Amino acid sequence: MDKIHIEIIQPRGKKLDAMIDSVIIPGSEGDFEVLPDHTPFITKVRPGVLLITKEGQLVKFAIHDGFVTVEGNHIIIISERVETKNEIDLARAEAAKERAEKRIYSGDKDIDYRRASIALHRAIARIHINS
């Protein structure tokens, strides 16, 4: 089976540079899978869980906003933050989820719902990769 070259780039440098079998990416219009010889495209990445399959093993990352390009068998993901299970404090993520939910459901008209929603999705992604 053909492989896909994936690069994940953050402001502090490359997070990952590897050959993989497939990847499921949380796109702005929904999750999508990229397999070898995928149609070229560019899209936004939303906060969520990035699932990479490499040699039959599933690797999970929590990913925040960013962009992805697919061309040939090469994927480049640029994101402000991409985290592995070992980089996440689960108790802190659960507390962030509770805070975001309280803000969203408080009924306060001065709440920045977009910001609270993004915080909630980031917390849920962090919790999800730890389960």
PyMOL CGO cylinders between C-alpha atoms (Angstrom):
from pymol import cmd
from pymol.cgo import CYLINDER

trace = [
    CYLINDER, 0.00, 0.00, 0.00, 1.19, 3.51, -0.76, 0.3, 1, 1, 1, 1, 1, 1,
    CYLINDER, 1.19, 3.51, -0.76, 2.14, 5.79, 2.11, 0.3, 1, 1, 1, 1, 1, 1,
    CYLINDER, 2.14, 5.79, 2.11, 1.42, 9.45, 2.75, 0.3, 1, 1, 1, 1, 1, 1,
    CYLINDER, 1.42, 9.45, 2.75, 4.07, 11.91, 3.89, 0.3, 1, 1, 1, 1, 1, 1,
    CYLINDER, 4.07, 11.91, 3.89, 2.65, 14.09, 6.68, 0.3, 1, 1, 1, 1, 1, 1,
    CYLINDER, 2.65, 14.09, 6.68, 4.20, 17.17, 8.22, 0.3, 1, 1, 1, 1, 1, 1,
    CYLINDER, 4.20, 17.17, 8.22, 2.63, 18.88, 11.22, 0.3, 1, 1, 1, 1, 1, 1,
    CYLINDER, 2.63, 18.88, 11.22, 4.06, 22.34, 11.80, 0.3, 1, 1, 1, 1, 1, 1,
    CYLINDER, 4.06, 22.34, 11.80, 3.60, 24.58, 14.84, 0.3, 1, 1, 1, 1, 1, 1,
    CYLINDER, 3.60, 24.58, 14.84, 5.07, 28.02, 15.56, 0.3, 1, 1, 1, 1, 1, 1,
    CYLINDER, 5.07, 28.02, 15.56, 7.88, 26.31, 17.51, 0.3, 1, 1, 1, 1, 1, 1,
    CYLINDER, 7.88, 26.31, 17.51, 8.77, 23.93, 14.68, 0.3, 1, 1, 1, 1, 1, 1,
    CYLINDER, 8.77, 23.93, 14.68, 7.76, 20.55, 13.31, 0.3, 1, 1, 1, 1, 1, 1,
    CYLINDER, 7.76, 20.55, 13.31, 5.67, 18.35, 15.56, 0.3, 1, 1, 1, 1, 1, 1,
    CYLINDER, 5.67, 18.35, 15.56, 5.67, 15.39, 13.19, 0.3, 1, 1, 1, 1, 1, 1,
    CYLINDER, 5.67, 15.39, 13.19, 7.36, 14.42, 9.94, 0.3, 1, 1, 1, 1, 1, 1,
    CYLINDER, 7.36, 14.42, 9.94, 6.47, 10.84, 9.03, 0.3, 1, 1, 1, 1, 1, 1,
    CYLINDER, 6.47, 10.84, 9.03, 5.16, 8.37, 6.49, 0.3, 1, 1, 1, 1, 1, 1,
    CYLINDER, 5.16, 8.37, 6.49, 1.66, 7.18, 7.40, 0.3, 1, 1, 1, 1, 1, 1,
    CYLINDER, 1.66, 7.18, 7.40, -1.16, 5.01, 6.05, 0.3, 1, 1, 1, 1, 1, 1,
    CYLINDER, -1.16, 5.01, 6.05, -4.05, 7.45, 6.57, 0.3, 1, 1, 1, 1, 1, 1,
    CYLINDER, -4.05, 7.45, 6.57, -5.26, 10.40, 8.63, 0.3, 1, 1, 1, 1, 1, 1,
    CYLINDER, -5.26, 10.40, 8.63, -8.63, 11.68, 9.81, 0.3, 1, 1, 1, 1, 1, 1,
    CYLINDER, -8.63, 11.68, 9.81, -8.61, 15.47, 10.20, 0.3, 1, 1, 1, 1, 1, 1,
    CYLINDER, -8.61, 15.47, 10.20, -11.22, 17.68, 11.92, 0.3, 1, 1, 1, 1, 1, 1,
    CYLINDER, -11.22, 17.68, 11.92, -11.99, 20.13, 9.11, 0.3, 1, 1, 1, 1, 1, 1,
    CYLINDER, -11.99, 20.13, 9.11, -14.10, 23.26, 9.34, 0.3, 1, 1, 1, 1, 1, 1,
    CYLINDER, -14.10, 23.26, 9.34, -16.90, 21.49, 7.42, 0.3, 1, 1, 1, 1, 1, 1,
    CYLINDER, -16.90, 21.49, 7.42, -16.54, 18.18, 9.30, 0.3, 1, 1, 1, 1, 1, 1,
    CYLINDER, -16.54, 18.18, 9.30, -14.05, 15.38, 9.77, 0.3, 1, 1, 1, 1, 1, 1,
    CYLINDER, -14.05, 15.38, 9.77, -12.46, 13.91, 6.63, 0.3, 1, 1, 1, 1, 1, 1,
    CYLINDER, -12.46, 13.91, 6.63, -10.08, 11.08, 5.89, 0.3, 1, 1, 1, 1, 1, 1,
    CYLINDER, -10.08, 11.08, 5.89, -7.05, 11.31, 3.63, 0.3, 1, 1, 1, 1, 1, 1,
    CYLINDER, -7.05, 11.31, 3.63, -5.77, 8.14, 2.00, 0.3, 1, 1, 1, 1, 1, 1,
    CYLINDER, -5.77, 8.14, 2.00, -2.98, 7.72, -0.56, 0.3, 1, 1, 1, 1, 1, 1,
    CYLINDER, -2.98, 7.72, -0.56, -3.62, 9.48, -3.89, 0.3, 1, 1, 1, 1, 1, 1,
    CYLINDER, -3.62, 9.48, -3.89, -6.26, 11.80, -2.41, 0.3, 1, 1, 1, 1, 1, 1,
    CYLINDER, -6.26, 11.80, -2.41, -7.58, 14.70, -4.47, 0.3, 1, 1, 1, 1, 1, 1,
    CYLINDER, -7.58, 14.70, -4.47, -5.55, 17.90, -3.83, 0.3, 1, 1, 1, 1, 1, 1,
    CYLINDER, -5.55, 17.90, -3.83, -7.18, 20.58, -1.66, 0.3, 1, 1, 1, 1, 1, 1,
    CYLINDER, -7.18, 20.58, -1.66, -6.69, 23.20, 1.06, 0.3, 1, 1, 1, 1, 1, 1,
    CYLINDER, -6.69, 23.20, 1.06, -9.04, 23.72, 4.01, 0.3, 1, 1, 1, 1, 1, 1,
    CYLINDER, -9.04, 23.72, 4.01, -9.28, 25.01, 7.57, 0.3, 1, 1, 1, 1, 1, 1,
    CYLINDER, -9.28, 25.01, 7.57, -8.78, 22.77, 10.58, 0.3, 1, 1, 1, 1, 1, 1,
    CYLINDER, -8.78, 22.77, 10.58, -11.05, 23.18, 13.61, 0.3, 1, 1, 1, 1, 1, 1,
    CYLINDER, -11.05, 23.18, 13.61, -10.30, 22.14, 17.20, 0.3, 1, 1, 1, 1, 1, 1,
    CYLINDER, -10.30, 22.14, 17.20, -10.72, 18.39, 17.51, 0.3, 1, 1, 1, 1, 1, 1,
    CYLINDER, -10.72, 18.39, 17.51, -8.99, 15.04, 17.39, 0.3, 1, 1, 1, 1, 1, 1,
    CYLINDER, -8.99, 15.04, 17.39, -6.47, 14.21, 14.66, 0.3, 1, 1, 1, 1, 1, 1,
    CYLINDER, -6.47, 14.21, 14.66, -6.27, 10.42, 14.07, 0.3, 1, 1, 1, 1, 1, 1,
    CYLINDER, -6.27, 10.42, 14.07, -3.21, 9.05, 12.30, 0.3, 1, 1, 1, 1, 1, 1,
    CYLINDER, -3.21, 9.05, 12.30, -2.83, 5.42, 11.28, 0.3, 1, 1, 1, 1, 1, 1,
    CYLINDER, -2.83, 5.42, 11.28, 0.75, 4.31, 10.90, 0.3, 1, 1, 1, 1, 1, 1,
    CYLINDER, 0.75, 4.31, 10.90, 1.70, 0.66, 10.35, 0.3, 1, 1, 1, 1, 1, 1,
    CYLINDER, 1.70, 0.66, 10.35, -1.68, -0.44, 11.74, 0.3, 1, 1, 1, 1, 1, 1,
    CYLINDER, -1.68, -0.44, 11.74, -1.35, 1.64, 14.91, 0.3, 1, 1, 1, 1, 1, 1,
    CYLINDER, -1.35, 1.64, 14.91, -3.73, 4.53, 15.71, 0.3, 1, 1, 1, 1, 1, 1,
    CYLINDER, -3.73, 4.53, 15.71, -2.12, 7.69, 17.11, 0.3, 1, 1, 1, 1, 1, 1,
    CYLINDER, -2.12, 7.69, 17.11, -4.31, 10.49, 18.50, 0.3, 1, 1, 1, 1, 1, 1,
    CYLINDER, -4.31, 10.49, 18.50, -3.50, 14.19, 18.74, 0.3, 1, 1, 1, 1, 1, 1,
    CYLINDER, -3.50, 14.19, 18.74, -5.56, 17.10, 20.06, 0.3, 1, 1, 1, 1, 1, 1,
    CYLINDER, -5.56, 17.10, 20.06, -5.37, 19.82, 17.43, 0.3, 1, 1, 1, 1, 1, 1,
    CYLINDER, -5.37, 19.82, 17.43, -6.46, 23.44, 17.50, 0.3, 1, 1, 1, 1, 1, 1,
    CYLINDER, -6.46, 23.44, 17.50, -7.23, 25.83, 14.67, 0.3, 1, 1, 1, 1, 1, 1,
    CYLINDER, -7.23, 25.83, 14.67, -5.08, 25.69, 11.56, 0.3, 1, 1, 1, 1, 1, 1,
    CYLINDER, -5.08, 25.69, 11.56, -4.89, 24.81, 7.88, 0.3, 1, 1, 1, 1, 1, 1,
    CYLINDER, -4.89, 24.81, 7.88, -4.18, 21.67, 5.91, 0.3, 1, 1, 1, 1, 1, 1,
    CYLINDER, -4.18, 21.67, 5.91, -2.97, 21.17, 2.35, 0.3, 1, 1, 1, 1, 1, 1,
    CYLINDER, -2.97, 21.17, 2.35, -3.09, 17.88, 0.50, 0.3, 1, 1, 1, 1, 1, 1,
    CYLINDER, -3.09, 17.88, 0.50, -1.19, 17.45, -2.75, 0.3, 1, 1, 1, 1, 1, 1,
    CYLINDER, -1.19, 17.45, -2.75, -0.09, 14.13, -4.18, 0.3, 1, 1, 1, 1, 1, 1,
    CYLINDER, -0.09, 14.13, -4.18, 0.81, 11.95, -1.24, 0.3, 1, 1, 1, 1, 1, 1,
    CYLINDER, 0.81, 11.95, -1.24, 1.94, 14.88, 0.89, 0.3, 1, 1, 1, 1, 1, 1,
    CYLINDER, 1.94, 14.88, 0.89, -0.05, 16.51, 3.69, 0.3, 1, 1, 1, 1, 1, 1,
    CYLINDER, -0.05, 16.51, 3.69, 1.02, 19.66, 5.49, 0.3, 1, 1, 1, 1, 1, 1,
    CYLINDER, 1.02, 19.66, 5.49, -0.90, 20.70, 8.60, 0.3, 1, 1, 1, 1, 1, 1,
    CYLINDER, -0.90, 20.70, 8.60, -0.13, 24.09, 10.12, 0.3, 1, 1, 1, 1, 1, 1,
    CYLINDER, -0.13, 24.09, 10.12, -1.61, 24.62, 13.56, 0.3, 1, 1, 1, 1, 1, 1,
    CYLINDER, -1.61, 24.62, 13.56, -1.01, 26.82, 16.56, 0.3, 1, 1, 1, 1, 1, 1,
    CYLINDER, -1.01, 26.82, 16.56, -1.01, 23.79, 18.85, 0.3, 1, 1, 1, 1, 1, 1,
    CYLINDER, -1.01, 23.79, 18.85, -0.99, 20.00, 18.44, 0.3, 1, 1, 1, 1, 1, 1,
    CYLINDER, -0.99, 20.00, 18.44, -0.79, 17.88, 21.59, 0.3, 1, 1, 1, 1, 1, 1,
    CYLINDER, -0.79, 17.88, 21.59, -0.15, 14.24, 22.37, 0.3, 1, 1, 1, 1, 1, 1,
    CYLINDER, -0.15, 14.24, 22.37, -1.75, 12.37, 25.26, 0.3, 1, 1, 1, 1, 1, 1,
    CYLINDER, -1.75, 12.37, 25.26, 1.43, 12.77, 27.33, 0.3, 1, 1, 1, 1, 1, 1,
    CYLINDER, 1.43, 12.77, 27.33, 1.37, 16.57, 26.96, 0.3, 1, 1, 1, 1, 1, 1,
    CYLINDER, 1.37, 16.57, 26.96, -2.14, 17.00, 28.37, 0.3, 1, 1, 1, 1, 1, 1,
    CYLINDER, -2.14, 17.00, 28.37, -3.11, 17.49, 32.01, 0.3, 1, 1, 1, 1, 1, 1,
    CYLINDER, -3.11, 17.49, 32.01, -6.45, 15.65, 32.10, 0.3, 1, 1, 1, 1, 1, 1,
    CYLINDER, -6.45, 15.65, 32.10, -7.68, 17.34, 35.31, 0.3, 1, 1, 1, 1, 1, 1,
    CYLINDER, -7.68, 17.34, 35.31, -6.95, 20.75, 33.82, 0.3, 1, 1, 1, 1, 1, 1,
    CYLINDER, -6.95, 20.75, 33.82, -8.77, 19.82, 30.58, 0.3, 1, 1, 1, 1, 1, 1,
    CYLINDER, -8.77, 19.82, 30.58, -11.83, 18.65, 32.52, 0.3, 1, 1, 1, 1, 1, 1,
    CYLINDER, -11.83, 18.65, 32.52, -11.86, 21.89, 34.55, 0.3, 1, 1, 1, 1, 1, 1,
    CYLINDER, -11.86, 21.89, 34.55, -11.59, 23.93, 31.32, 0.3, 1, 1, 1, 1, 1, 1,
    CYLINDER, -11.59, 23.93, 31.32, -14.53, 21.99, 29.88, 0.3, 1, 1, 1, 1, 1, 1,
    CYLINDER, -14.53, 21.99, 29.88, -16.66, 22.77, 32.96, 0.3, 1, 1, 1, 1, 1, 1,
    CYLINDER, -16.66, 22.77, 32.96, -15.74, 26.48, 32.84, 0.3, 1, 1, 1, 1, 1, 1,
    CYLINDER, -15.74, 26.48, 32.84, -16.60, 26.72, 29.14, 0.3, 1, 1, 1, 1, 1, 1,
    CYLINDER, -16.60, 26.72, 29.14, -19.94, 24.95, 29.64, 0.3, 1, 1, 1, 1, 1, 1,
    CYLINDER, -19.94, 24.95, 29.64, -20.84, 27.27, 32.53, 0.3, 1, 1, 1, 1, 1, 1,
    CYLINDER, -20.84, 27.27, 32.53, -20.09, 30.32, 30.38, 0.3, 1, 1, 1, 1, 1, 1,
    CYLINDER, -20.09, 30.32, 30.38, -22.09, 29.00, 27.43, 0.3, 1, 1, 1, 1, 1, 1,
    CYLINDER, -22.09, 29.00, 27.43, -25.15, 28.04, 29.48, 0.3, 1, 1, 1, 1, 1, 1,
    CYLINDER, -25.15, 28.04, 29.48, -25.05, 30.96, 31.94, 0.3, 1, 1, 1, 1, 1, 1,
    CYLINDER, -25.05, 30.96, 31.94, -27.53, 33.06, 29.99, 0.3, 1, 1, 1, 1, 1, 1,
    CYLINDER, -27.53, 33.06, 29.99, -25.21, 36.06, 30.38, 0.3, 1, 1, 1, 1, 1, 1,
    CYLINDER, -25.21, 36.06, 30.38, -25.63, 38.25, 27.30, 0.3, 1, 1, 1, 1, 1, 1,
    CYLINDER, -25.63, 38.25, 27.30, -22.08, 39.60, 27.60, 0.3, 1, 1, 1, 1, 1, 1,
    CYLINDER, -22.08, 39.60, 27.60, -20.46, 36.18, 27.06, 0.3, 1, 1, 1, 1, 1, 1,
    CYLINDER, -20.46, 36.18, 27.06, -18.29, 35.74, 23.97, 0.3, 1, 1, 1, 1, 1, 1,
    CYLINDER, -18.29, 35.74, 23.97, -19.99, 32.53, 22.79, 0.3, 1, 1, 1, 1, 1, 1,
    CYLINDER, -19.99, 32.53, 22.79, -17.53, 31.93, 19.96, 0.3, 1, 1, 1, 1, 1, 1,
    CYLINDER, -17.53, 31.93, 19.96, -14.57, 32.04, 22.33, 0.3, 1, 1, 1, 1, 1, 1,
    CYLINDER, -14.57, 32.04, 22.33, -16.34, 29.86, 24.91, 0.3, 1, 1, 1, 1, 1, 1,
    CYLINDER, -16.34, 29.86, 24.91, -17.29, 27.35, 22.19, 0.3, 1, 1, 1, 1, 1, 1,
    CYLINDER, -17.29, 27.35, 22.19, -13.70, 27.13, 20.96, 0.3, 1, 1, 1, 1, 1, 1,
    CYLINDER, -13.70, 27.13, 20.96, -12.49, 26.59, 24.54, 0.3, 1, 1, 1, 1, 1, 1,
    CYLINDER, -12.49, 26.59, 24.54, -15.09, 23.85, 24.98, 0.3, 1, 1, 1, 1, 1, 1,
    CYLINDER, -15.09, 23.85, 24.98, -14.05, 22.06, 21.76, 0.3, 1, 1, 1, 1, 1, 1,
    CYLINDER, -14.05, 22.06, 21.76, -10.37, 22.23, 22.71, 0.3, 1, 1, 1, 1, 1, 1,
    CYLINDER, -10.37, 22.23, 22.71, -11.08, 20.79, 26.15, 0.3, 1, 1, 1, 1, 1, 1,
    CYLINDER, -11.08, 20.79, 26.15, -13.22, 17.99, 24.69, 0.3, 1, 1, 1, 1, 1, 1,
    CYLINDER, -13.22, 17.99, 24.69, -10.44, 17.08, 22.21, 0.3, 1, 1, 1, 1, 1, 1,
    CYLINDER, -10.44, 17.08, 22.21, -7.90, 16.96, 25.04, 0.3, 1, 1, 1, 1, 1, 1,
    CYLINDER, -7.90, 16.96, 25.04, -10.19, 14.75, 27.12, 0.3, 1, 1, 1, 1, 1, 1,
    CYLINDER, -10.19, 14.75, 27.12, -11.01, 12.50, 24.18, 0.3, 1, 1, 1, 1, 1, 1,
    CYLINDER, -11.01, 12.50, 24.18, -7.41, 11.58, 23.36, 0.3, 1, 1, 1, 1, 1, 1,
    CYLINDER, -7.41, 11.58, 23.36, -6.89, 10.59, 27.01, 0.3, 1, 1, 1, 1, 1, 1,
    CYLINDER, -6.89, 10.59, 27.01, -9.74, 8.07, 26.94, 0.3, 1, 1, 1, 1, 1, 1,
]
cmd.load_cgo(trace, "trace")
